[in-house]
Amino acid sequence: MSKNKFYTGITSNILRRLNEHNSRLSNTRTTKYIRDFELIFVQIVKNRLEARKLEKYFKSGTGRELRAEIVK
């Protein structure tokens, strides 16, 4: 995946989801035509609500700054 594009999402099975994205099984509009995803960061949380809050944070301005630091 391009070094300046990032995908942030929620799943209960990271390996399955990564395989779906890379094998064209994903019909998600934002990732349908992007391939060669590379896993660079995983955060395990207690439940889906926590996961959603974290996802929203990483998609916010402050979260994007932290995400940029993580991937350096």
N, C-alpha and C positions, 0 to 999 in steps of 0.2 A: 504494500500500500504506500502511496506517496507519503514522504516524510512530513508533509505539512497538512495532512488530513488525518483526523482521528474519529474513531467510532466509539461511542460510549453507550452501553446498554446493560440490560438486566437479563440474567438467565439462571436457571437452576443446574445447568449442565454445560459448563464452559467449553469442553472439548467438542461436544456435539454441535454447539452453536458456531464455534470457529470453523468446523468442518462444513457446516451448512453455508456459511458465508463464502468460503473458499471454493466450494464445489458447485456453485450456481444453484443451490437448492433454496436459497433465500429469495423471497419475493418482496422483501422490504424495499419500499421505494427509495430510501436514502442509500442503500448499499447494493442494490440489484446489479449495477454495472461496475462495481468496484471489486477487484480481486486482490489476492496476495495479502490478506490480512496477516498481521504479525501481532501476537499477544505480547503486550509490554507491561501490563499492570492488572492485577486482580485484587479486589478487596472483598473479603468474605464478611457478610453481615448476618444478623440473627433472623431477619424476616424481610418480606417484600416491601413493607413500608419503609424500613431503614434503607433498603436498596434504592427505592424510588427517590428518597430525600438526597442520597449521595449522588445519584444520577443527575438530578436537577442541579445540585451544587456544581458538579463538574461541567455542566453546560452553561453555568452562569459566568459572568466576567471574572470574578475572583477565582472560581474553580478552574477556569481556562488557564489562568496564570499559574496555579499550582500544577495543573496537568502538564504545562510546558516545562516546568522545573523537573517533574518526575521523568519525563522522556528524554531529557538532556543526556 
